[in-house]
Amino acid sequence: MKCIIPGSYDPVTVGHLDIIIRAAQIFDEVWAVVFVNSSKQTAFSGELRLKMLAAACEGIGNVKTALSDGMLVDFMRERGIKYIVKGVRDGSDFDYEYKMANINRAFYSEAETVILPSRPELQHISSTVVRELLRYKKPLYGYMPDAAINVLESENIAQ
């Protein structure tokens, strides 16, 4: 079975990576995909977000990473993926993902969404928090995967 874990990954966090690792224990093939939304302002380019995500996922044998500027359901249909995995931190995340699950199913009837609750110790971590840490030049360890931090450091974005 294949699944996809779509996101903006702006940037990838340890919470994202935890969901990816957990999904990799359930599914045979996991696609972690950076989706580019041209109407959404992001802190990092799609290419850099993919580079961080790929670095974070290196060594997880059944995880593939990709970048897409298309629709999620089109990406899924093209690759024979039927399952979407989403992590949720709280009720508002769940409400949003529930609505998105219904929208995705409307465009691709075979799409099923699997919700994984975040671990309590990671619940406070979000890409927004990480961007604030970056803005104020605070340490990123414990908030981003080390490999992703290394990518930012190699780009002279974090120290």
C-alpha positions in Angstrom: 0.0 0.0 0.0 1.1 3.5 -0.8 0.3 6.8 1.0 1.1 10.4 0.6 1.9 13.0 3.3 1.4 16.3 1.6 2.4 19.6 3.0 4.0 22.9 2.5 6.9 21.8 4.8 7.8 25.5 5.3 10.1 24.2 6.9 9.9 20.6 7.9 9.7 20.0 11.6 10.3 17.1 14.0 6.5 16.8 14.2 6.4 16.3 10.4 9.2 13.8 10.6 7.5 11.9 13.4 4.3 11.5 11.2 6.4 10.4 8.3 8.3 7.7 10.3 5.0 6.4 11.8 3.4 6.2 8.4 6.5 4.4 7.1 5.8 1.7 9.7 2.3 1.2 8.4 2.6 1.7 4.6 4.9 0.0 2.1 5.6 3.2 0.2 5.4 6.7 1.6 5.5 9.8 -0.5 6.4 13.0 1.5 5.5 15.7 -1.0 6.1 19.5 -0.8 3.2 21.2 -2.5 3.8 24.6 -3.9 0.8 26.9 -3.8 1.5 30.0 -5.9 -1.1 32.1 -3.9 0.6 31.3 -0.6 3.6 33.2 0.6 6.3 30.9 2.0 9.5 31.6 3.8 11.5 29.1 1.6 11.5 28.2 -2.0 9.9 24.9 -3.0 13.3 23.6 -4.0 14.8 24.4 -0.6 11.8 22.9 1.2 12.3 19.7 -0.8 16.0 19.7 -0.1 15.3 20.0 3.7 12.6 17.3 3.6 14.7 14.9 1.5 17.6 15.4 4.0 15.3 14.7 6.9 13.9 11.5 5.3 17.2 10.1 4.2 17.7 6.7 5.6 14.0 5.8 5.8 14.0 3.2 3.1 10.4 3.3 2.0 10.0 7.1 1.9 10.2 9.1 -1.3 10.2 12.8 -1.5 8.9 15.1 -4.3 7.9 18.6 -5.2 4.6 19.3 -6.9 2.8 22.4 -8.0 -0.3 20.5 -9.1 -3.3 19.2 -7.2 -2.9 16.6 -4.6 -5.5 14.2 -6.1 -3.8 14.4 -9.5 -0.4 13.5 -8.0 -2.1 10.6 -6.2 -4.0 9.3 -9.3 -0.8 9.4 -11.5 1.1 7.2 -9.0 -1.7 4.9 -7.9 -1.8 6.3 -4.3 -5.1 6.0 -2.4 -4.2 7.0 1.1 -3.5 10.5 2.5 -1.8 10.6 5.9 -2.2 13.8 7.9 -1.0 14.6 11.4 -3.2 16.6 13.7 -2.2 18.5 16.8 -5.7 19.5 18.1 -9.3 19.9 17.3 -8.9 22.7 14.9 -6.4 20.7 12.9 -8.9 17.8 12.8 -11.8 20.0 11.7 -9.6 21.4 8.8 -8.4 17.9 7.8 -11.9 16.5 7.9 -13.1 19.1 5.5 -10.1 18.5 3.2 -10.7 14.7 3.3 -14.2 15.3 1.9 -12.9 17.7 -0.8 -10.2 15.3 -1.9 -12.7 12.4 -2.0 -15.0 14.6 -4.2 -12.2 14.9 -6.8 -10.8 11.4 -6.4 -13.4 8.9 -5.0 -10.7 6.4 -4.1 -8.9 8.8 -1.7 -9.0 8.0 1.9 -7.5 10.1 4.7 -5.8 8.6 7.6 -5.4 10.8 10.7 -2.4 10.4 13.0 -2.6 12.4 16.2 0.6 14.1 17.1 2.6 12.9 20.1 1.9 15.2 23.1 5.5 16.2 23.4 5.5 17.5 19.8 2.1 19.1 19.9 3.4 22.6 20.3 5.8 22.4 17.3 4.7 24.0 14.0 6.4 25.5 11.0 5.2 28.9 12.2 7.1 28.4 15.5 10.2 27.3 13.6 10.1 30.4 11.4 9.9 32.6 14.5 12.9 30.8 16.0 14.8 31.5 12.7 13.7 35.1 12.7 15.1 35.7 16.2 18.2 33.5 15.5 17.2 31.0 18.2 18.4 27.3 18.3 16.4 25.0 16.0 17.5 21.7 17.6 14.5 19.8 18.9 12.2 21.7 16.5 13.7 20.7 13.1 15.3 17.4 12.1 19.1 17.8 12.4 19.6 17.0 8.7 17.2 19.8 7.7 19.1 22.2 10.1 22.3 21.2 8.3 20.7 22.1 5.0 19.8 25.6 6.3 23.3 26.0 7.7 24.9 25.1 4.4 22.7 27.7 2.8 23.8 30.3 5.4 20.2 30.7 6.6 20.7 29.3 10.2 23.7 29.1 12.5 
